[in-house]
């Protein structure tokens, strides 16, 4: 099914799908329930693997037939050889890590390119909630209340890193 025919595809997933070349190998760090991996397999015939720390999300990935491993990104990627993947994706997961530099260095070691995306903390919906309600915003992209958010850092962008 073409990306345009899907009922709903997140904008960040569409952007990443455009970046990834057909037939590429992809490691998604913090893959969540695997929507991006499914999209890359269907649209780009990519060979994908995910890493996730949340057990419920891992079960959702397995139900979709995805290859996913349980791992905390802050512990590194020592089980992976250098340049094992064409792309390593950190989409809305880097801001949840404690050791950003370690995670980025490991991603650059195992991937030829690293795609990093962050939730848009400055989106108009978030700003309106903050201004009119005086509380930390809760949106589809930022679904957590301030006291239980996994986000340790606030950033906004999607970029590709190569060495």
N, C-alpha and C positions, 0 to 999 in steps of 0.2 A: 504494500500500500504506500503510495507516494506521501511525502510529508504534508503536502497540501490537502490530502484527502483525510488525514487523521482528524478526529473530533477536536482534540486539544493537544498541542505540543508547546511546551514552555519556550519562551523566547530564547533563554540561555541554551537550551538543548538544540534549538534550530541553529543558533550561531556556531556551537561546537560541532554540530553535524556538518556544517559547511566547511569548517576548518579541516576536519579529518579526511584524509585521502582514502579512496576506495581500496579495500583489501588490506588496510592497515591493521597492525596489532595495537590494542588499546588496553591500558591498565587504569581503571577508574578508582581513585583513592577516596573513600567515603562515598561509595556508590549508592547509598540509600537503598530503596526498593528496586533499583535497576532500570528505571524508565529510560535513562540515557543509553545504557548498554543495549537494551532491546532496539532502540531507535538506530543506533550505529550498526547493529547486526543487520537489521532490515534494510536500511537505506544505503549503507556503505559496504556491506558484506565484510564488515570488520570482524576480526577475531578478538573477542573481548574477555576480560577478566576483571572482577571487582574485588575490592577490599572494603570491609565494613566492620564496625564495632558493635552495632546494635543487632541483637539476636532476632528481634521481630523483622527487621529489614532484611536480614540474611534469609530468613524463611520465605519472605516474599520473592527474593531473587531466585531461590531454589525452585519455587513454584513456577517461575517463568522459564526454568531450564538454564539459568545462567550459572557460570562458574564464578563462585565468590568465596573468599576466605575471611575468617574472623581474625582481625588484627588491629591493634591500636597503632595509628600512624606515628605517634610520638616515639614508639619503640624502634622505628626504622624499617628498612626493607632488606635486611641482610639475607633473606632467602632468595633474593632475585639477583641474577648476574647483571653486570654492566650492559647497557644498551639492549636489554631484553625486549623492549617495546618501542614501536614507532612513536606512540603518544602516551603520556601519563596525564590523566585529567584529575585536577583538584577543583571540582566545581562545588562551591558553597561548602567546602570542608576545611580549607586552610585556616580560616578564622576560628575554627574550633580546636585547633592544636595548641599545645603549650610551647612547643619548640619549633617555631616556624622555619628558622634557618636550617635545622636538621632535616625537617620534612622536605623542604625545597631542594636541598643538596642531594638527598636520597632519590627524589623524583628525577632530578637531572642526571643522576648516575644511571638509573635503570631505563630511562627513556631518551629518545633522540630529541623529542620536543615535549614541553610541558605546557598544558593549557590550564590556566588558573581563572576561576570565576568567583565572584563574591556577590552576596545578596545586596540589593540596592537599598541601603539604609536611608538614603536621601529621597526616595520615591515620594511623589506628591501625597499618596495615601498615608504613608508613614508620617510625613510632615504635618498633615491635617490632624491626624490623631494626637500627635504630640502638642500641637498648638491649641486645639480646642478642648482636648480632654486632659492635657497635662500629664499623660502617662506614656510609658514606653509603648510604641506602636506594636500591634499584632496584625499581620497581613498573611496572605498565602505564602509569600516568600520568607516571612519572619513570624512563624506560627507560635513562638514561645513567649510566655510572660517573662518580664525582666528577671525574676528570681529563679527561673529554671531554664534559662537560655543556655545552649551549648556554645554560643558565640563569645569568644574571648576577646576578639578584635573586631572593629568596625571598619569595613573597606567597601569599595564599589568599583568593579571593573571586570573585564574579561581580557586576558592577554596570553600570548604564547611566548615561551622562553626556549631558546636553543643555545647550545654551547658552541 
